[in-house]
Amino acid sequence: MLLRKTRSASSASLSVGVLRQQNAWLGLLSFFAGGDTGKL
């Protein structure tokens, strides 16, 4: 049970890190696109 908890916690933190990385890439793309996020 403890192993399952730690595994779910690590996967949750990993997904949060991936979401932050995706947000950073989206910010860079919107910056290069002139801030027009409607085209993306």
DAJO-V836504 format. One line per field, one symbol per residue. burial: + if it has 9 or more other C-alpha atoms within 8 Angstrom, else -. Layout:
BEGIN
burial->???
END
This chain:
BEGIN
burial->-----------------------------+----------
END
